[in-house]
């Protein structure tokens, strides 16, 4: 390498994983370019915040937006070697190392992983890359995670665990050949940077709100192909809040039809039920088997706002047609006529 040039070789000697080497382990023997003037105390400190409302409904699938800020700081410099006064190479290298050591608070290559220990909350997203974050800086864009809330989840607070792993600059060593008075630089300058891994864990809380929630607790009634019949559906409020002036509406799809698609339920308090009756016509080509109908409940919540429930499925059976075939009636008539003829012939013979 040209000793008179101003080319600076920056060498990253080691990027060590925590699983291989603990964070407080001593410097490896081969980490030795030349001089180590300082040891720095402190480092990155990531703080994650959930942006927007953290309250959701049971049954929701939502995207969480997590914003990060690096609140890390350098708490101290420990001098390991004093530069020799008048030695320009030594003085320049000492200043250079000071500048590099100031980068010890930068979190490099952040990997964010969200986990849930509660089976009612499922995290659908894998680990997310969140980039590099310098001291005092905020992430340019939020890190996104998709979660699914079970429809049977109870109202309340659910903690989620956010694991943040990244690398940070643990130590720096510098070296060089001689001072170039023309350029004011140290020739053949080298910088060795030792990175280590660090993991931070933080809790993010979401709320499942209190509200009415409904299920079709029971369905009765007989339906036959080519006929109309009544079905009776028991709706139960399994939520935590009352539903006022509730009305249920059923959606009839092939092979069903109806001109009576709504029923009034009244006020359903938590744990209470009401029965809705629907007159359903069945197409004469319908196959005898179980079918599913969709329904939804319109109601007024405790704040006086009109709401519509999620879709509530109703399962009902179409039964086989009753055995009232014309052939059966014809056969019965013929048998009766033959019996009558037999009686008449017998009487004639006797006479």
C-alpha positions as CSV (number, residue, x, y, z in Angstrom):
1,X,0.0,0.0,0.0
2,X,1.3,3.5,-0.8
3,X,2.6,5.0,2.4
4,X,2.3,8.5,1.0
5,X,-1.4,8.2,0.1
6,X,-4.2,9.2,2.2
7,X,-6.1,5.9,1.8
8,X,-7.7,4.8,5.1
9,X,-8.4,1.1,5.6
10,X,-11.3,0.4,7.9
11,X,-11.4,-3.2,9.0
12,X,-14.2,-4.8,10.9
13,X,-12.3,-7.5,12.7
14,X,-15.0,-9.5,14.5
15,X,-18.8,-9.6,14.6
16,X,-19.5,-11.9,17.5
17,X,-22.9,-13.4,18.4
18,X,-23.9,-13.5,22.1
19,X,-24.4,-17.3,21.8
20,X,-20.7,-17.6,21.1
21,X,-19.2,-14.9,23.3
22,X,-20.8,-13.2,26.3
23,X,-21.3,-9.4,26.1
24,X,-18.8,-8.7,28.8
25,X,-16.1,-11.1,27.5
26,X,-12.5,-9.9,27.2
27,X,-11.1,-8.7,23.8
28,X,-9.9,-11.6,21.7
29,X,-6.2,-11.9,21.2
30,X,-6.3,-11.3,17.5
31,X,-8.1,-8.0,18.0
32,X,-4.9,-6.0,18.0
33,X,-4.2,-3.5,15.2
34,X,-2.1,-1.1,17.2
35,X,-3.5,1.2,19.8
36,X,-6.6,1.2,22.1
37,X,-6.8,4.7,23.6
38,X,-10.3,4.5,25.2
39,X,-12.9,2.2,26.6
40,X,-16.5,3.5,26.5
41,X,-19.3,2.9,28.9
42,X,-22.9,2.9,27.8
43,X,-24.6,1.9,24.6
44,X,-28.0,1.9,22.7
45,X,-31.3,1.8,24.6
46,X,-34.3,1.2,22.4
47,X,-37.8,2.3,23.4
48,X,-40.8,0.9,21.5
49,X,-44.2,2.6,21.4
50,X,-47.5,1.4,19.9
51,X,-48.9,4.1,17.6
52,X,-52.6,4.8,17.6
53,X,-55.4,3.2,19.5
54,X,-54.6,-0.1,21.3
55,X,-58.2,-1.1,21.9
56,X,-59.8,-3.7,19.6
57,X,-62.8,-6.0,19.2
58,X,-62.8,-9.7,19.7
59,X,-62.6,-11.5,16.3
60,X,-60.6,-8.6,14.8
61,X,-57.4,-9.1,12.7
62,X,-55.4,-5.9,13.0
63,X,-52.0,-4.4,12.1
64,X,-50.0,-3.0,15.0
65,X,-47.6,-0.1,14.2
66,X,-44.6,0.0,16.5
67,X,-42.4,3.1,16.6
68,X,-38.9,2.9,18.0
69,X,-36.5,5.5,19.5
70,X,-32.9,5.1,20.5
71,X,-32.5,6.7,24.0
72,X,-29.0,5.3,24.5
73,X,-26.1,7.4,25.8
74,X,-22.4,7.2,26.6
75,X,-22.0,7.3,30.3
76,X,-18.2,7.6,30.4
77,X,-14.8,7.3,28.7
78,X,-12.0,5.4,30.3
79,X,-8.5,6.3,29.0
80,X,-6.4,3.3,28.3
81,X,-3.4,5.0,26.7
82,X,-2.3,8.6,26.6
83,X,-0.9,10.0,23.3
84,X,2.7,11.0,23.3
85,X,2.9,14.8,23.1
86,X,4.5,15.9,19.9
87,X,4.0,12.6,18.3
88,X,1.6,13.6,15.5
89,X,0.7,10.0,14.6
90,X,-0.2,9.2,18.1
91,X,-2.3,12.4,18.6
92,X,-4.2,12.0,15.3
93,X,-5.0,8.3,16.1
94,X,-6.2,9.3,19.5
95,X,-8.6,11.9,18.1
96,X,-9.7,9.5,15.4
97,X,-10.6,6.8,18.0
98,X,-12.5,9.3,20.1
99,X,-14.7,10.0,17.1
100,X,-15.3,6.3,16.4
101,X,-16.0,5.5,20.0
102,X,-18.9,8.0,20.0
103,X,-20.7,5.7,17.6
104,X,-21.1,3.1,20.4
105,X,-24.7,4.2,21.0
106,X,-25.8,3.3,17.5
107,X,-28.1,0.2,17.2
108,X,-27.1,-1.7,14.0
109,X,-29.4,-4.1,12.1
110,X,-32.4,-4.1,14.5
111,X,-34.5,-7.3,14.3
112,X,-37.9,-7.1,16.0
113,X,-39.9,-10.1,17.0
114,X,-43.4,-10.0,18.6
115,X,-44.7,-12.9,20.7
116,X,-48.0,-13.7,22.5
117,X,-48.2,-16.2,25.4
118,X,-52.0,-16.1,25.3
119,X,-53.7,-18.5,22.8
120,X,-56.5,-15.9,22.2
121,X,-54.0,-13.5,20.6
122,X,-52.1,-14.9,17.7
123,X,-49.2,-13.0,16.1
124,X,-49.4,-13.7,12.3
125,X,-46.2,-11.8,11.4
126,X,-42.6,-13.2,11.7
127,X,-39.5,-11.2,12.7
128,X,-39.3,-7.8,11.1
129,X,-36.1,-5.8,10.0
130,X,-36.1,-2.4,11.6
131,X,-32.8,-1.0,10.2
132,X,-30.2,1.0,12.1
133,X,-31.0,3.7,14.7
134,X,-28.6,6.4,15.9
135,X,-28.6,8.0,19.3
136,X,-31.6,10.2,19.8
137,X,-33.2,9.3,16.5
138,X,-36.7,7.9,15.9
139,X,-37.5,5.2,13.3
140,X,-38.3,6.7,9.9
141,X,-41.3,4.3,9.6
142,X,-43.1,2.1,12.0
143,X,-42.5,-1.6,12.3
144,X,-45.7,-3.5,11.5
145,X,-47.1,-6.7,13.0
146,X,-50.4,-8.4,12.2
147,X,-52.3,-10.0,15.1
148,X,-55.5,-12.0,15.2
149,X,-57.9,-11.8,18.2
150,X,-60.0,-14.9,18.8
151,X,-63.7,-14.4,18.7
152,X,-64.0,-16.0,22.1
153,X,-61.4,-13.8,23.8
154,X,-62.5,-12.2,27.0
155,X,-62.4,-8.4,27.4
156,X,-59.3,-7.2,29.2
157,X,-55.6,-6.4,28.8
158,X,-53.3,-8.7,26.9
159,X,-49.5,-8.2,27.1
160,X,-47.4,-8.9,24.1
161,X,-43.6,-9.4,24.3
162,X,-41.4,-7.5,21.8
163,X,-37.9,-8.8,21.5
164,X,-35.4,-6.4,19.9
165,X,-32.0,-7.8,18.9
166,X,-29.2,-5.8,17.3
167,X,-25.5,-5.2,17.2
168,X,-23.6,-2.3,18.7
169,X,-20.0,-1.2,18.6
170,X,-18.2,-2.6,21.7
171,X,-14.6,-1.4,21.1
172,X,-12.4,0.3,18.6
173,X,-8.6,0.2,17.9
174,X,-6.7,2.3,15.5
175,X,-3.3,2.1,13.8
176,X,-1.2,3.8,11.1
177,X,2.3,4.3,9.8
178,X,3.3,7.9,9.8
179,X,2.0,11.5,9.7
180,X,1.9,13.1,6.2
181,X,2.5,16.8,6.8
182,X,1.2,17.7,3.3
183,X,-2.2,16.1,3.7
184,X,-2.4,16.3,7.5
185,X,-3.4,12.6,7.6
186,X,-1.9,9.4,8.9
187,X,-0.8,7.1,6.1
188,X,-2.1,3.5,5.9
189,X,-4.6,4.2,8.7
190,X,-6.5,1.2,9.9
191,X,-9.5,1.0,12.2
192,X,-10.6,-2.2,13.9
193,X,-14.2,-2.4,15.2
194,X,-15.5,-5.1,17.5
195,X,-19.3,-5.6,17.4
196,X,-21.4,-7.5,19.9
197,X,-25.0,-8.6,19.9
198,X,-27.5,-7.2,22.4
199,X,-31.2,-8.1,23.1
200,X,-33.8,-5.9,24.7
201,X,-37.3,-7.1,25.8
202,X,-40.3,-4.8,26.1
203,X,-44.0,-5.3,26.8
204,X,-46.7,-3.9,24.5
205,X,-50.2,-4.1,25.8
206,X,-53.4,-4.3,23.8
207,X,-57.0,-4.1,25.0
208,X,-60.0,-6.2,24.0
209,X,-62.9,-3.9,24.6
210,X,-66.1,-4.7,26.5
211,X,-69.0,-4.9,24.1
212,X,-72.0,-7.2,23.2
213,X,-71.1,-10.4,21.4
214,X,-73.6,-12.8,20.0
215,X,-73.9,-16.5,19.1
216,X,-76.7,-18.7,17.8
217,X,-77.1,-20.9,20.8
218,X,-79.9,-23.2,19.3
219,X,-81.8,-23.7,16.0
220,X,-85.0,-25.7,15.7
221,X,-87.6,-26.3,12.9
222,X,-88.2,-28.7,10.0
223,X,-87.6,-27.7,6.4
224,X,-88.5,-29.8,3.4
225,X,-87.8,-29.4,-0.4
226,X,-90.5,-27.5,-2.2
227,X,-92.2,-26.3,1.1
228,X,-92.1,-23.4,3.5
229,X,-91.4,-23.9,7.1
230,X,-90.5,-22.1,10.3
231,X,-87.1,-22.1,12.0
232,X,-86.5,-20.8,15.5
233,X,-83.1,-19.4,16.4
234,X,-82.0,-18.6,20.0
235,X,-79.5,-15.7,20.1
236,X,-77.4,-15.2,23.2
237,X,-75.4,-12.2,24.2
238,X,-72.1,-13.7,25.4
239,X,-70.4,-10.3,25.7
240,X,-70.0,-7.9,28.6
241,X,-72.3,-5.0,27.6
242,X,-76.0,-4.8,26.8
243,X,-77.4,-4.6,23.3
244,X,-80.5,-2.3,23.2
245,X,-83.4,-2.5,20.7
246,X,-81.7,-5.5,19.0
247,X,-83.1,-6.6,15.6
248,X,-81.8,-9.7,13.7
249,X,-81.7,-10.0,10.0
250,X,-81.2,-13.3,8.1
251,X,-79.7,-13.5,4.6
252,X,-81.4,-16.3,2.6
253,X,-79.2,-17.8,-0.2
254,X,-79.9,-20.7,-2.6
255,X,-81.8,-23.0,-2.0
256,X,-83.6,-20.8,0.5
257,X,-85.8,-17.7,0.1
258,X,-87.9,-15.6,2.5
259,X,-90.1,-12.6,2.6
260,X,-89.8,-12.5,6.4
261,X,-86.0,-11.8,7.0
262,X,-86.1,-9.7,10.2
263,X,-87.1,-10.4,13.8
264,X,-87.1,-8.1,16.9
265,X,-85.2,-9.3,19.9
266,X,-85.5,-6.4,22.2
267,X,-82.8,-5.6,24.8
268,X,-80.2,-8.4,25.3
269,X,-78.3,-8.0,28.5
270,X,-75.0,-10.0,29.0
271,X,-75.8,-13.7,29.4
272,X,-79.4,-13.3,28.2
273,X,-81.1,-14.9,25.2
274,X,-84.0,-14.2,22.8
275,X,-85.7,-16.3,20.1
276,X,-86.2,-15.2,16.5
277,X,-88.7,-16.9,14.2
278,X,-88.2,-17.0,10.4
279,X,-90.5,-18.3,7.7
280,X,-88.1,-20.0,5.1
281,X,-89.1,-21.4,1.7
282,X,-87.0,-24.2,0.3
283,X,-86.6,-24.8,-3.4
284,X,-88.0,-28.1,-4.6
285,X,-84.6,-29.2,-6.1
286,X,-82.8,-28.8,-2.7
287,X,-80.7,-31.7,-1.6
288,X,-81.4,-33.1,1.9
289,X,-78.4,-32.1,3.9
290,X,-77.2,-29.4,6.5
291,X,-77.1,-25.8,5.2
292,X,-75.7,-22.6,6.6
293,X,-77.5,-19.2,6.8
294,X,-75.9,-15.9,7.6
295,X,-77.5,-13.4,10.1
296,X,-76.5,-10.2,11.8
297,X,-77.8,-8.2,14.7
298,X,-78.4,-4.4,14.6
299,X,-78.5,-2.8,18.0
300,X,-77.7,0.3,20.1
301,X,-74.6,0.2,22.4
302,X,-74.3,1.6,25.9
303,X,-73.1,4.9,24.4
304,X,-76.2,5.3,22.2
305,X,-74.4,4.5,19.0
306,X,-76.0,2.2,16.3
307,X,-73.9,-0.9,15.8
308,X,-74.0,-4.0,13.6
309,X,-72.6,-7.3,14.8
310,X,-70.2,-9.6,13.0
311,X,-71.9,-12.3,10.9
312,X,-73.6,-15.0,13.0
313,X,-73.9,-18.4,11.2
314,X,-77.1,-20.5,11.5
315,X,-76.9,-24.2,10.7
316,X,-80.2,-25.9,9.7
317,X,-81.1,-29.1,8.0
318,X,-83.2,-29.7,4.9
319,X,-84.9,-33.1,5.5
320,X,-85.8,-35.7,2.9
321,X,-89.2,-35.3,1.3
322,X,-92.2,-37.0,2.9
323,X,-93.2,-40.3,1.3
324,X,-96.6,-39.3,-0.2
325,X,-96.0,-40.6,-3.7
326,X,-98.9,-40.9,-6.3
327,X,-98.1,-44.6,-7.0
328,X,-98.8,-45.5,-3.4
329,X,-102.3,-43.9,-3.6
330,X,-103.0,-45.7,-6.9
331,X,-102.0,-49.0,-5.5
332,X,-104.2,-48.5,-2.5
333,X,-107.2,-47.7,-4.9
334,X,-106.7,-50.8,-7.0
335,X,-106.5,-53.0,-4.0
336,X,-109.8,-51.6,-2.7
337,X,-111.5,-52.1,-6.1
338,X,-110.3,-55.7,-6.2
339,X,-111.7,-56.4,-2.8
340,X,-115.0,-54.9,-3.8
341,X,-115.2,-57.1,-6.9
342,X,-114.4,-60.2,-4.9
343,X,-117.2,-59.4,-2.5
344,X,-119.7,-58.9,-5.3
345,X,-118.7,-62.1,-7.1
346,X,-119.1,-64.1,-3.9
347,X,-122.5,-62.7,-3.3
348,X,-123.6,-63.5,-6.9
349,X,-122.4,-67.0,-6.6
350,X,-124.3,-67.5,-3.4
351,X,-127.5,-66.2,-5.0
